[in-house]
Amino acid sequence: MDISVVIPLYNEEESLPELYAWIERVMKENGFTFEVIFVNDGSTDRSWNVITELSEKSECVHGIRFRRNYGKSPALYCGFEQAQGDVVITMDADLQDSPDEIPELYRMITEDGYDLVSGYKQKRYDPLSKTIPTKLFNATARKISGIDNLHDFNCGLKAYRKEVVKNIEVYGEMHRYIPYLAKNAGFNRIGEKVVQHQARKYGTSKFGLNRFFNGYLDLITLWFLGGFGRKPMHVFGFLGSIMFFIGFISAFIIGADKVYALANGIPQRLVTSSPFFYISLTMMVIGTQLFLTGFLGDLISRTSDTRNDYQIAEKV
């Protein structure tokens, strides 16, 4: 099979028939063999009924229905698990992503050799309250991930080589960082394509401003796991050692100064009346805690079932 199209959705009953008809037309015009996997993320409208009707009319339509709303990442994870196409395309169900982009995305994967191609909505039909935070978010993601050529990490329209989606785990709200997940898994050929962004035709957006705050927290988590997930002692042990050393030296200097003053009969206040003494002790305590955190983290990582789960490209 050439292409699997994975579409997560929540309350998009009006757009689904039009979206599938559009995808079907594009696929037939280009002679692709394909499947469309709709992942109904706990919709409360008639979305599942529409998906069922579409599947009865076409054997290319498959559906997954969650009992409740889990989020976009779990929907993509389940869709990726079922996808059988050589190239996997993801898009949103609100008709803001154009299926006309699929042939070029497919070509970039199969002919240009990319592992992943992310859409870039250069001209957006969103309010400033959404576009400005999006620009700041993408700038931060580029800096931390090191993927400098991507302008829109969160674009729903993406194309993947099949091996990519079968070797990454999309969980929580990590769908924003699938290119970063792919890079951490060893898929470094990541490209970008400017795609058409269309104004929403039906319904309203399902995302609020809180996604930007959550996105930054997820980015920090992904950065840490990518860099220190298998070696937590390297970060916690290092920081703990530095803090303990600074605290110890500071306490030693305070104590030595007190001993010198007593030996020479110089009047001086009690060591415990100095705030620097307590700061030094606090740094030593925190440093010890950080060191022990790294030690425990190493013990946990060594007993993990995935401690030797490495990405092997091929064998001969």
C-alpha positions as CSV (number, residue, x, y, z in Angstrom):
1,M,0.0,0.0,0.0
2,D,1.3,3.5,-0.9
3,I,-0.2,5.8,1.6
4,S,-2.0,5.7,5.0
5,V,-3.7,8.9,6.0
6,V,-4.2,9.2,9.8
7,I,-6.8,11.7,10.9
8,P,-7.4,12.4,14.6
9,L,-10.6,14.2,15.3
10,Y,-13.0,15.5,18.0
11,N,-16.5,16.7,17.1
12,E,-15.9,17.2,13.4
13,E,-19.0,15.5,11.9
14,E,-19.7,18.2,9.3
15,S,-16.3,18.1,7.7
16,L,-15.7,14.4,7.5
17,P,-17.6,13.5,4.3
18,E,-16.1,16.5,2.4
19,L,-12.6,15.7,3.7
20,Y,-12.8,12.0,2.7
21,A,-14.2,12.9,-0.8
22,W,-11.3,15.3,-1.3
23,I,-8.7,12.7,-0.2
24,E,-10.3,10.0,-2.4
25,R,-10.3,12.3,-5.4
26,V,-6.6,13.2,-4.9
27,M,-5.6,9.6,-4.5
28,K,-7.4,8.3,-7.6
29,E,-6.1,11.2,-9.7
30,N,-2.5,10.1,-8.8
31,G,-3.1,6.4,-8.9
32,F,-2.2,5.8,-5.2
33,T,-3.3,2.8,-3.2
34,F,-4.4,4.1,0.1
35,E,-6.3,3.8,3.4
36,V,-7.8,6.5,5.6
37,I,-7.7,5.9,9.4
38,F,-10.1,8.2,11.3
39,V,-9.4,8.2,15.1
40,N,-12.4,9.5,16.9
41,D,-11.1,10.9,20.1
42,G,-14.2,10.6,22.3
43,S,-16.5,12.9,20.2
44,T,-19.9,13.8,21.6
45,D,-21.5,14.5,18.2
46,R,-22.3,12.1,15.3
47,S,-18.7,11.8,14.1
48,W,-18.5,8.1,14.7
49,N,-21.8,7.5,12.9
50,V,-20.3,9.4,9.9
51,I,-17.1,7.4,10.0
52,T,-19.2,4.2,10.1
53,E,-21.2,5.3,7.1
54,L,-18.0,6.1,5.2
55,S,-16.5,2.7,6.0
56,E,-19.6,0.9,4.7
57,K,-19.3,2.8,1.4
58,S,-15.5,2.4,1.0
59,E,-13.1,-0.4,2.1
60,C,-10.4,2.3,2.2
61,V,-11.9,3.8,5.4
62,H,-11.0,2.5,8.8
63,G,-12.0,3.9,12.2
64,I,-10.9,3.8,15.8
65,R,-13.2,5.1,18.5
66,F,-12.0,6.1,22.0
67,R,-14.5,5.8,24.8
68,R,-13.5,9.2,26.1
69,N,-11.4,12.2,25.0
70,Y,-7.7,11.3,25.5
71,G,-6.0,13.9,23.3
72,K,-4.3,14.1,20.0
73,S,-1.1,12.2,20.9
74,P,-2.9,9.0,21.9
75,A,-5.0,9.3,18.8
76,L,-1.9,9.5,16.6
77,Y,-0.2,6.7,18.5
78,C,-3.2,4.3,17.8
79,G,-3.4,5.5,14.2
80,F,0.3,4.9,13.6
81,E,0.0,1.4,15.1
82,Q,-2.6,0.5,12.6
83,A,-1.1,2.2,9.5
84,Q,0.1,-0.1,6.8
85,G,1.2,2.4,4.0
86,D,4.8,2.9,2.9
87,V,4.2,6.6,3.6
88,V,2.0,7.9,6.5
89,I,0.3,11.2,6.2
90,T,-1.2,13.0,9.1
91,M,-3.7,15.8,8.9
92,D,-6.4,17.5,10.9
93,A,-10.1,16.9,10.3
94,D,-11.2,20.5,10.2
95,L,-10.4,21.0,6.4
96,Q,-7.7,23.5,7.3
97,D,-5.1,21.1,5.8
98,S,-5.4,20.5,2.1
99,P,-5.2,16.9,0.7
100,D,-3.9,18.5,-2.5
101,E,-0.5,18.6,-0.7
102,I,-0.3,14.8,-0.4
103,P,1.3,14.0,-3.8
104,E,4.2,16.3,-3.2
105,L,4.7,15.2,0.4
106,Y,4.7,11.6,-0.9
107,R,7.3,12.4,-3.5
108,M,9.6,14.1,-1.0
109,I,9.6,11.0,1.1
110,T,10.0,8.4,-1.7
111,E,12.2,10.3,-4.1
112,D,14.1,13.0,-2.1
113,G,14.8,10.6,0.7
114,Y,13.4,12.4,3.7
115,D,12.4,10.4,6.7
116,L,9.8,13.1,7.7
117,V,8.4,16.2,6.0
118,S,6.6,18.8,8.1
119,G,4.1,21.2,6.7
120,Y,4.8,25.0,7.1
121,K,1.7,27.2,7.1
122,Q,3.5,30.3,6.0
123,K,0.3,32.3,5.6
124,R,-2.2,31.5,8.4
125,Y,-5.8,32.4,8.9
126,D,-5.6,32.5,12.7
127,P,-6.0,35.5,15.1
128,L,-2.9,37.2,16.5
129,S,-3.6,35.7,19.9
130,K,-2.7,32.4,18.3
131,T,-0.1,33.3,15.7
132,I,2.2,35.3,18.0
133,P,2.5,32.6,20.7
134,T,3.0,30.1,17.9
135,K,6.0,32.0,16.5
136,L,7.6,32.2,20.0
137,F,6.9,28.5,20.6
138,N,8.4,27.4,17.3
139,A,11.5,29.6,17.9
140,T,12.1,28.0,21.2
141,A,11.5,24.5,19.8
142,R,14.0,25.1,17.0
143,K,16.7,26.3,19.5
144,I,16.3,23.4,21.9
145,S,15.8,20.6,19.4
146,G,18.5,21.7,17.0
147,I,16.2,21.3,14.0
148,D,16.8,24.7,12.6
149,N,15.0,24.2,9.2
150,L,11.5,23.8,10.7
151,H,9.3,26.8,11.1
152,D,6.1,25.1,12.3
153,F,6.6,22.1,14.6
154,N,2.9,21.8,15.4
155,C,1.5,21.7,11.9
156,G,-0.9,18.8,11.6
157,L,0.0,18.1,8.0
158,K,3.1,15.9,8.0
159,A,4.5,12.9,6.0
160,Y,6.5,10.1,7.4
161,R,8.4,7.1,6.2
162,K,6.7,4.0,7.6
163,E,9.7,3.1,9.7
164,V,9.5,6.4,11.5
165,V,6.0,6.0,12.9
166,K,6.8,2.4,13.9
167,N,9.8,3.4,15.9
168,I,8.7,6.5,17.9
169,E,6.3,6.6,20.8
170,V,3.9,9.6,20.8
171,Y,2.4,10.0,24.3
172,G,1.0,12.7,26.6
173,E,0.9,15.8,24.4
174,M,4.1,15.1,22.5
175,H,2.5,15.3,19.1
176,R,3.9,18.9,18.9
177,Y,7.4,17.4,18.9
178,I,7.2,14.5,16.6
179,P,10.1,15.8,14.5
180,Y,12.2,16.0,17.8
181,L,11.1,12.5,18.7
182,A,12.1,11.3,15.3
183,K,15.5,13.0,15.5
184,N,16.1,11.3,18.9
185,A,15.2,8.0,17.4
186,G,17.9,8.5,14.7
187,F,15.8,9.7,11.8
188,N,17.7,12.9,10.9
189,R,16.5,13.5,7.4
190,I,13.8,16.0,8.3
191,G,12.4,18.4,5.7
192,E,9.8,21.1,5.4
193,K,7.2,22.0,2.8
194,V,5.2,25.2,2.6
195,V,1.5,24.2,2.6
196,Q,-1.7,26.0,2.1
197,H,-3.6,26.9,5.3
198,Q,-7.4,27.3,4.8
199,A,-9.8,29.0,7.1
200,R,-11.9,26.8,9.3
201,K,-15.2,25.9,7.5
202,Y,-17.1,24.2,10.3
203,G,-17.2,24.3,14.1
204,T,-14.6,26.0,16.3
205,S,-11.0,25.3,17.4
206,K,-10.6,22.7,20.1
207,F,-7.4,24.2,21.5
208,G,-6.9,26.9,24.1
209,L,-3.9,29.1,25.1
210,N,-3.0,26.6,27.9
211,R,-1.5,24.4,25.2
212,F,1.4,26.8,24.8
213,F,2.3,26.6,28.5
214,N,1.9,22.8,28.4
215,G,4.0,22.8,25.3
216,Y,7.0,24.4,26.9
217,L,6.8,21.9,29.8
218,D,6.7,19.0,27.4
219,L,9.7,20.5,25.4
220,I,11.8,20.6,28.6
221,T,10.8,17.1,29.5
222,L,11.7,15.9,26.0
223,W,15.0,17.7,26.1
224,F,15.9,16.1,29.4
225,L,14.9,12.6,28.4
226,G,16.7,12.9,25.0
227,G,19.9,14.1,26.7
228,F,19.9,12.4,30.1
229,G,17.1,9.8,30.1
230,R,19.6,6.9,30.2
231,K,22.2,8.7,32.4
232,P,20.4,10.9,35.0
233,M,23.5,10.8,37.2
234,H,25.3,12.9,34.7
235,V,23.1,15.9,35.3
236,F,21.8,15.5,38.9
237,G,25.1,14.2,40.2
238,F,27.0,17.0,38.5
239,L,24.7,19.7,39.8
240,G,24.6,18.1,43.2
241,S,28.4,17.9,43.4
242,I,28.9,21.5,42.4
243,M,26.3,22.8,44.9
244,F,27.8,20.6,47.8
245,F,31.3,21.7,46.9
246,I,30.4,25.4,46.9
247,G,28.4,25.1,50.2
248,F,31.3,23.1,51.8
249,I,33.9,25.7,50.8
250,S,31.7,28.5,52.0
251,A,31.1,26.8,55.4
252,F,34.8,26.1,55.7
253,I,35.7,29.7,55.0
254,I,33.2,30.9,57.6
255,G,34.6,28.4,60.2
256,A,38.2,29.3,59.4
257,D,37.5,33.0,59.8
258,K,35.9,32.3,63.2
259,V,38.9,30.2,64.4
260,Y,41.3,32.9,63.2
261,A,39.4,35.6,65.1
262,L,39.4,33.5,68.3
263,A,43.1,32.8,68.0
264,N,44.0,36.5,67.7
265,G,41.5,37.8,70.2
266,I,39.4,39.6,67.6
267,P,35.8,40.1,68.7
268,Q,33.4,38.4,66.3
269,R,29.7,37.5,66.4
270,L,28.5,33.9,66.5
271,V,28.8,31.8,63.3
272,T,25.1,30.9,63.6
273,S,24.2,34.6,63.5
274,S,25.5,34.9,59.9
275,P,23.0,34.2,57.1
276,F,25.9,32.9,55.0
277,F,26.3,30.0,57.3
278,Y,22.7,28.9,56.7
279,I,23.0,29.5,53.0
280,S,26.1,27.2,53.0
281,L,24.3,24.5,54.9
282,T,21.3,24.7,52.6
283,M,23.5,24.3,49.5
284,M,25.2,21.3,51.0
285,V,21.8,19.7,51.8
286,I,20.4,20.5,48.4
287,G,23.6,19.2,46.7
288,T,23.3,16.0,48.6
289,Q,19.7,15.6,47.6
290,L,20.5,16.2,43.9
291,F,23.3,13.7,44.0
292,L,21.0,11.0,45.6
293,T,18.3,11.9,43.0
294,G,20.8,11.1,40.2
295,F,21.9,7.9,42.0
296,L,18.3,6.7,42.3
297,G,17.6,7.7,38.7
298,D,20.5,5.6,37.6
299,L,19.3,2.6,39.6
300,I,15.8,3.0,38.0
301,S,17.1,3.3,34.5
302,R,19.3,0.2,34.9
303,T,16.4,-1.9,35.9
304,S,14.1,-0.5,33.0
305,D,13.0,-3.0,30.4
306,T,14.0,-0.5,27.7
307,R,17.5,0.2,28.9
308,N,19.0,-1.6,25.9
309,D,16.3,-0.6,23.4
310,Y,18.4,0.8,20.7
311,Q,17.4,1.9,17.2
312,I,19.0,-0.5,14.7
313,A,18.8,0.7,11.1
314,E,19.7,-2.5,9.4
315,K,21.8,-5.7,9.6
316,V,23.8,-7.7,7.1
